[in-house]
């Protein structure tokens, strides 16, 4: 089943985010290589694809996991969690309708 992992950043998270980014991306690339990743990306803090120093307000990952518990366990050990980037992470089932 698909699960949405919706994360909200702490204030001024850009430096910690950039530091942990290579490890965070490696995990997402592994999901992609396994054919389980639907989409992933950050939410810019401003209305711009390149927010510069304003950084990001959070992230969204939609991926396939065997269960909600597995998706939550995967989210819990994200490098952004360990680096203190995320203030809150919500994991919930997702039903893709379109496209």
One Martini backbone bead per residue (centre of mass of N, CA, C, O) as a GRO file, in nm:
protein
   99
    1UNK     BB    1   0.102   0.033   0.013
    2UNK     BB    2   0.042   0.362   0.036
    3UNK     BB    3   0.241   0.641   0.177
    4UNK     BB    4   0.236   0.937   0.365
    5UNK     BB    5   0.510   1.166   0.430
    6UNK     BB    6   0.470   1.434   0.660
    7UNK     BB    7   0.685   1.714   0.698
    8UNK     BB    8   0.804   1.941   0.956
    9UNK     BB    9   0.989   2.205   1.013
   10UNK     BB   10   1.194   2.377   1.169
   11UNK     BB   11   1.333   2.649   1.238
   12UNK     BB   12   1.607   2.703   1.072
   13UNK     BB   13   1.689   2.417   0.886
   14UNK     BB   14   1.894   2.442   0.648
   15UNK     BB   15   2.169   2.348   0.760
   16UNK     BB   16   2.077   2.065   0.855
   17UNK     BB   17   1.962   1.976   0.586
   18UNK     BB   18   2.225   1.994   0.415
   19UNK     BB   19   2.391   1.796   0.588
   20UNK     BB   20   2.168   1.543   0.558
   21UNK     BB   21   2.096   1.505   0.251
   22UNK     BB   22   2.263   1.264   0.138
   23UNK     BB   23   2.128   1.048   0.324
   24UNK     BB   24   1.838   1.106   0.249
   25UNK     BB   25   1.866   1.050  -0.060
   26UNK     BB   26   1.964   0.757  -0.042
   27UNK     BB   27   1.694   0.643   0.065
   28UNK     BB   28   1.522   0.735  -0.177
   29UNK     BB   29   1.686   0.586  -0.396
   30UNK     BB   30   1.624   0.305  -0.287
   31UNK     BB   31   1.321   0.317  -0.333
   32UNK     BB   32   1.339   0.370  -0.633
   33UNK     BB   33   1.506   0.109  -0.708
   34UNK     BB   34   1.253  -0.070  -0.587
   35UNK     BB   35   0.976   0.074  -0.693
   36UNK     BB   36   0.839   0.260  -0.428
   37UNK     BB   37   0.855   0.547  -0.550
   38UNK     BB   38   0.653   0.821  -0.634
   39UNK     BB   39   0.739   1.073  -0.436
   40UNK     BB   40   0.967   1.361  -0.371
   41UNK     BB   41   0.984   1.656  -0.150
   42UNK     BB   42   0.995   1.986  -0.088
   43UNK     BB   43   0.886   2.277   0.094
   44UNK     BB   44   0.890   2.579   0.026
   45UNK     BB   45   0.881   2.875   0.219
   46UNK     BB   46   0.832   2.987  -0.064
   47UNK     BB   47   0.721   3.103  -0.384
   48UNK     BB   48   0.972   2.885  -0.479
   49UNK     BB   49   1.205   2.667  -0.617
   50UNK     BB   50   1.430   2.890  -0.505
   51UNK     BB   51   1.457   2.994  -0.169
   52UNK     BB   52   1.717   2.985  -0.043
   53UNK     BB   53   1.753   3.106   0.281
   54UNK     BB   54   1.453   3.023   0.356
   55UNK     BB   55   1.395   2.745   0.251
   56UNK     BB   56   1.206   2.502   0.436
   57UNK     BB   57   0.890   2.349   0.574
   58UNK     BB   58   0.923   2.059   0.429
   59UNK     BB   59   0.789   1.724   0.342
   60UNK     BB   60   0.730   1.473   0.074
   61UNK     BB   61   0.630   1.124   0.083
   62UNK     BB   62   0.559   0.866  -0.162
   63UNK     BB   63   0.517   0.519  -0.066
   64UNK     BB   64   0.588   0.179  -0.049
   65UNK     BB   65   0.444  -0.041   0.195
   66UNK     BB   66   0.338  -0.308   0.395
   67UNK     BB   67   0.293  -0.087   0.631
   68UNK     BB   68   0.248   0.149   0.863
   69UNK     BB   69   0.478   0.055   1.045
   70UNK     BB   70   0.697   0.059   0.825
   71UNK     BB   71   0.670   0.355   0.749
   72UNK     BB   72   0.728   0.468   1.033
   73UNK     BB   73   1.008   0.340   1.069
   74UNK     BB   74   1.135   0.482   0.828
   75UNK     BB   75   1.079   0.774   0.925
   76UNK     BB   76   1.224   0.760   1.211
   77UNK     BB   77   1.527   0.716   1.047
   78UNK     BB   78   1.569   0.978   0.936
   79UNK     BB   79   1.820   1.207   0.900
   80UNK     BB   80   1.636   1.454   0.968
   81UNK     BB   81   1.563   1.360   1.248
   82UNK     BB   82   1.853   1.334   1.367
   83UNK     BB   83   1.917   1.653   1.283
   84UNK     BB   84   1.649   1.833   1.355
   85UNK     BB   85   1.454   1.924   1.116
   86UNK     BB   86   1.206   1.789   1.240
   87UNK     BB   87   0.905   1.848   1.425
   88UNK     BB   88   0.712   1.674   1.224
   89UNK     BB   89   0.560   1.340   1.163
   90UNK     BB   90   0.340   1.209   0.914
   91UNK     BB   91   0.168   0.890   0.880
   92UNK     BB   92  -0.027   0.780   0.591
   93UNK     BB   93  -0.247   0.668   0.403
   94UNK     BB   94  -0.254   0.625   0.032
   95UNK     BB   95  -0.464   0.710  -0.252
   96UNK     BB   96  -0.430   0.666  -0.577
   97UNK     BB   97  -0.597   0.822  -0.862
   98UNK     BB   98  -0.402   1.040  -0.990
   99UNK     BB   99  -0.285   0.935  -1.280
   0.00000   0.00000   0.00000
